[in-house]
Amino acid sequence: MYRYFLGGDVGGTKTRLLLVDESGQVAGFGQAGPGNHEGVGYAGLTRALLSAFEKALPLQISIEQIAGAGFGIGGYDFPSEIAATLNAITPLGLTCPVIPVNDTIIGLLAGSSEGWGVALVSGTGCNCWGWDRTRQCIGRMTGHGMRMGEAAGAGELVDHAIRAVAHQWTRRGPVTELTPAFIQFTGASDLEDLVEGILQDRYSIGASSAPLVFEVAEAGDMVAREVIRWAGCELGEMAKAVIRQLDFQDIEFEVVLSGSMFAGGPLLIEPLAATIQAFAPHARLVRLKEPPVVGAVLLGMEAAGVKATPAFRQKLSASLVGAKLSRELS
């Protein structure tokens, strides 16, 4: 019987399931809405998985042909959540071994050369986890943002930029080109109207505005550049904490960078790298090239006791391109 492997990437905005055959050929793909139980509850996680699975499983393939399944699940943070998480997956009717992990880990599996190291994610929010070479030791953040002192995703970056604009208005800080950029973005009449409108919820400037901060910084605004430098250093401090937990300071290892924030380039990555490498000089930063759900497929293979070969991974990458899924999954 031909075998298949299922991978799931479950986040706060999207749920994606990818079905791959044992040669590395994509056999099915399904996408649904958010599945992070912290936002939609465990019943919402089940609904998202069922919706995506219905689309991902072709009629000619039976559930019994799925040999292993891996799921990277946003919000799955503590061992105490394992029973509820597995119960939420059970309605899929899988008969194979299933491994759920925090969604940061599937980025590590997809992007690292040997399946271990540190994964640093910065998209709308941020997180950082790591595995040692044996995968017996885990390093991690809480994944709960500024409440726990963890920054910076795009949301925190924009909040920091808004503070800089407020400091211009109160004359606590210098004039910044972020001010006219945000005025134009919101349609505010002037700086005072912008500040008042933000405080009274007439104007909304959220994580999706992060590219605007990078545009202003690229144009030379020193305040915007400092905001981005701050974000890079904060992300570096998160990585350092995980490196310290894993005792990686003196060894060679990879830090996999995943998420939309890293598209900002050197303005963010250079202070990040400097922060990490001053503490762990043998760390090597690599950008994630494959969609994170690829890591979930690899985890599903491990659940089945199968190790992915370089040829399998090459075939899978080519198959994603052929199925026009690479951009959709990135």
Secondary structure, DSSP 8 states (H G I E B T S, - for coil): ---EEEEEEE-SS-EEEEEEETTS-EEEEEEES---HHHHHHHHHHHHHHHHHHHHS-TTS-GGGEEEEEEEETT--SGGGHHHHHHHHGGG---S-EEEEEHHHHHHHHHSSSS-EEEEEESSSEEEEEE-TTS--EEE----GGGGT---SHHHHHHHHHHHHHHHHHTSS---THHHHHHHHHT-SSHHHHHHHHHTTSS---GGGHHHHHHHHHTT-HHHHHHHHHHHHHHHHHHHHHHHHHT-TTS-EEEEEESGGGGGTHHHHHHHHHHHHHH-TTEEEEE--S-HHHHHHHHHHHHTT----HHHHHHHHHHHHHTT-HHHH-
